[in-house]
Amino acid sequence: MPIDIGGTLEQVWESVSGLYDLAPMTEKAVARLRQDFLAEVADLVTDGIVPCGFTVHLASARLARPV
């Protein structure tokens, strides 16, 4: 299942940073990470949008008979 989280630089930062546990990092370290992220992805902006996405593979299983 494709997941599209593309958007503006700020929107993509909010989406991507929310995927990781940044709580153990200091406020200064998170600010530096954000600054570095925005600088690195700035070249990817097309018409104000940063393309960003990933694919999630879903599977389900069913026990054939009770154990």
PyMOL commands that place a pseudoatom at each C-alpha (Angstrom):
pseudoatom trace, name=CA, resn=MET, resi=1, chain=A, elem=C, hetatm=0, pos=[0.000, 0.000, 0.000]
pseudoatom trace, name=CA, resn=PRO, resi=2, chain=A, elem=C, hetatm=0, pos=[1.699, 3.218, -1.101]
pseudoatom trace, name=CA, resn=ILE, resi=3, chain=A, elem=C, hetatm=0, pos=[1.693, 6.060, 1.419]
pseudoatom trace, name=CA, resn=ASP, resi=4, chain=A, elem=C, hetatm=0, pos=[2.191, 9.568, 0.016]
pseudoatom trace, name=CA, resn=ILE, resi=5, chain=A, elem=C, hetatm=0, pos=[3.445, 12.092, 2.567]
pseudoatom trace, name=CA, resn=GLY, resi=6, chain=A, elem=C, hetatm=0, pos=[4.706, 14.612, 0.036]
pseudoatom trace, name=CA, resn=GLY, resi=7, chain=A, elem=C, hetatm=0, pos=[4.014, 18.296, 0.559]
pseudoatom trace, name=CA, resn=THR, resi=8, chain=A, elem=C, hetatm=0, pos=[5.821, 21.512, 1.339]
pseudoatom trace, name=CA, resn=LEU, resi=9, chain=A, elem=C, hetatm=0, pos=[9.197, 21.335, 3.074]
pseudoatom trace, name=CA, resn=GLU, resi=10, chain=A, elem=C, hetatm=0, pos=[7.545, 22.022, 6.424]
pseudoatom trace, name=CA, resn=GLN, resi=11, chain=A, elem=C, hetatm=0, pos=[4.793, 19.457, 5.853]
pseudoatom trace, name=CA, resn=VAL, resi=12, chain=A, elem=C, hetatm=0, pos=[7.276, 16.753, 4.920]
pseudoatom trace, name=CA, resn=TRP, resi=13, chain=A, elem=C, hetatm=0, pos=[9.444, 17.593, 7.943]
pseudoatom trace, name=CA, resn=GLU, resi=14, chain=A, elem=C, hetatm=0, pos=[6.394, 17.297, 10.208]
pseudoatom trace, name=CA, resn=SER, resi=15, chain=A, elem=C, hetatm=0, pos=[5.455, 13.951, 8.655]
pseudoatom trace, name=CA, resn=VAL, resi=16, chain=A, elem=C, hetatm=0, pos=[8.934, 12.452, 8.615]
pseudoatom trace, name=CA, resn=SER, resi=17, chain=A, elem=C, hetatm=0, pos=[9.944, 13.700, 12.064]
pseudoatom trace, name=CA, resn=GLY, resi=18, chain=A, elem=C, hetatm=0, pos=[6.752, 12.184, 13.444]
pseudoatom trace, name=CA, resn=LEU, resi=19, chain=A, elem=C, hetatm=0, pos=[7.890, 8.732, 12.307]
pseudoatom trace, name=CA, resn=TYR, resi=20, chain=A, elem=C, hetatm=0, pos=[10.829, 8.794, 14.707]
pseudoatom trace, name=CA, resn=ASP, resi=21, chain=A, elem=C, hetatm=0, pos=[11.122, 9.096, 18.467]
pseudoatom trace, name=CA, resn=LEU, resi=22, chain=A, elem=C, hetatm=0, pos=[12.895, 12.440, 18.807]
pseudoatom trace, name=CA, resn=ALA, resi=23, chain=A, elem=C, hetatm=0, pos=[12.035, 12.767, 22.514]
pseudoatom trace, name=CA, resn=PRO, resi=24, chain=A, elem=C, hetatm=0, pos=[15.462, 11.552, 23.728]
pseudoatom trace, name=CA, resn=MET, resi=25, chain=A, elem=C, hetatm=0, pos=[17.157, 14.277, 21.666]
pseudoatom trace, name=CA, resn=THR, resi=26, chain=A, elem=C, hetatm=0, pos=[17.819, 17.717, 23.059]
pseudoatom trace, name=CA, resn=GLU, resi=27, chain=A, elem=C, hetatm=0, pos=[15.852, 20.642, 21.668]
pseudoatom trace, name=CA, resn=LYS, resi=28, chain=A, elem=C, hetatm=0, pos=[19.070, 21.944, 20.134]
pseudoatom trace, name=CA, resn=ALA, resi=29, chain=A, elem=C, hetatm=0, pos=[19.776, 18.591, 18.440]
pseudoatom trace, name=CA, resn=VAL, resi=30, chain=A, elem=C, hetatm=0, pos=[16.240, 18.416, 16.988]
pseudoatom trace, name=CA, resn=ALA, resi=31, chain=A, elem=C, hetatm=0, pos=[16.561, 21.981, 15.697]
pseudoatom trace, name=CA, resn=ARG, resi=32, chain=A, elem=C, hetatm=0, pos=[19.866, 21.070, 14.025]
pseudoatom trace, name=CA, resn=LEU, resi=33, chain=A, elem=C, hetatm=0, pos=[18.366, 17.922, 12.516]
pseudoatom trace, name=CA, resn=ARG, resi=34, chain=A, elem=C, hetatm=0, pos=[15.432, 19.960, 11.165]
pseudoatom trace, name=CA, resn=GLN, resi=35, chain=A, elem=C, hetatm=0, pos=[17.784, 22.563, 9.715]
pseudoatom trace, name=CA, resn=ASP, resi=36, chain=A, elem=C, hetatm=0, pos=[19.920, 19.875, 8.060]
pseudoatom trace, name=CA, resn=PHE, resi=37, chain=A, elem=C, hetatm=0, pos=[16.854, 18.056, 6.728]
pseudoatom trace, name=CA, resn=LEU, resi=38, chain=A, elem=C, hetatm=0, pos=[15.368, 21.193, 5.191]
pseudoatom trace, name=CA, resn=ALA, resi=39, chain=A, elem=C, hetatm=0, pos=[18.709, 22.095, 3.595]
pseudoatom trace, name=CA, resn=GLU, resi=40, chain=A, elem=C, hetatm=0, pos=[19.237, 18.601, 2.153]
pseudoatom trace, name=CA, resn=VAL, resi=41, chain=A, elem=C, hetatm=0, pos=[15.765, 18.206, 0.632]
pseudoatom trace, name=CA, resn=ALA, resi=42, chain=A, elem=C, hetatm=0, pos=[15.452, 21.774, -0.689]
pseudoatom trace, name=CA, resn=ASP, resi=43, chain=A, elem=C, hetatm=0, pos=[16.783, 20.638, -4.085]
pseudoatom trace, name=CA, resn=LEU, resi=44, chain=A, elem=C, hetatm=0, pos=[13.933, 18.125, -4.371]
pseudoatom trace, name=CA, resn=VAL, resi=45, chain=A, elem=C, hetatm=0, pos=[11.222, 20.808, -4.341]
pseudoatom trace, name=CA, resn=THR, resi=46, chain=A, elem=C, hetatm=0, pos=[9.194, 20.945, -7.554]
pseudoatom trace, name=CA, resn=ASP, resi=47, chain=A, elem=C, hetatm=0, pos=[6.387, 23.503, -7.803]
pseudoatom trace, name=CA, resn=GLY, resi=48, chain=A, elem=C, hetatm=0, pos=[6.604, 23.967, -4.022]
pseudoatom trace, name=CA, resn=ILE, resi=49, chain=A, elem=C, hetatm=0, pos=[6.174, 20.253, -3.283]
pseudoatom trace, name=CA, resn=VAL, resi=50, chain=A, elem=C, hetatm=0, pos=[8.675, 17.694, -1.982]
pseudoatom trace, name=CA, resn=PRO, resi=51, chain=A, elem=C, hetatm=0, pos=[7.829, 14.225, -3.243]
pseudoatom trace, name=CA, resn=CYS, resi=52, chain=A, elem=C, hetatm=0, pos=[7.977, 11.786, -0.353]
pseudoatom trace, name=CA, resn=GLY, resi=53, chain=A, elem=C, hetatm=0, pos=[6.422, 8.417, 0.229]
pseudoatom trace, name=CA, resn=PHE, resi=54, chain=A, elem=C, hetatm=0, pos=[6.903, 4.827, 1.183]
pseudoatom trace, name=CA, resn=THR, resi=55, chain=A, elem=C, hetatm=0, pos=[5.198, 1.502, 0.745]
pseudoatom trace, name=CA, resn=VAL, resi=56, chain=A, elem=C, hetatm=0, pos=[3.682, -0.566, 3.527]
pseudoatom trace, name=CA, resn=HIS, resi=57, chain=A, elem=C, hetatm=0, pos=[3.264, -4.269, 2.908]
pseudoatom trace, name=CA, resn=LEU, resi=58, chain=A, elem=C, hetatm=0, pos=[0.301, -5.737, 4.746]
pseudoatom trace, name=CA, resn=ALA, resi=59, chain=A, elem=C, hetatm=0, pos=[-0.169, -9.417, 5.418]
pseudoatom trace, name=CA, resn=SER, resi=60, chain=A, elem=C, hetatm=0, pos=[-2.612, -11.447, 7.401]
pseudoatom trace, name=CA, resn=ALA, resi=61, chain=A, elem=C, hetatm=0, pos=[-2.564, -15.025, 8.553]
pseudoatom trace, name=CA, resn=ARG, resi=62, chain=A, elem=C, hetatm=0, pos=[-5.140, -17.402, 9.900]
pseudoatom trace, name=CA, resn=LEU, resi=63, chain=A, elem=C, hetatm=0, pos=[-4.513, -20.473, 11.981]
pseudoatom trace, name=CA, resn=ALA, resi=64, chain=A, elem=C, hetatm=0, pos=[-5.743, -23.464, 9.983]
pseudoatom trace, name=CA, resn=ARG, resi=65, chain=A, elem=C, hetatm=0, pos=[-6.906, -25.339, 13.075]
pseudoatom trace, name=CA, resn=PRO, resi=66, chain=A, elem=C, hetatm=0, pos=[-6.936, -24.538, 16.791]
pseudoatom trace, name=CA, resn=VAL, resi=67, chain=A, elem=C, hetatm=0, pos=[-3.970, -25.747, 18.763]
for i in range(1, 67): cmd.bond("trace and resi %d" % i, "trace and resi %d" % (i + 1))
show_as sticks, trace
zoom trace
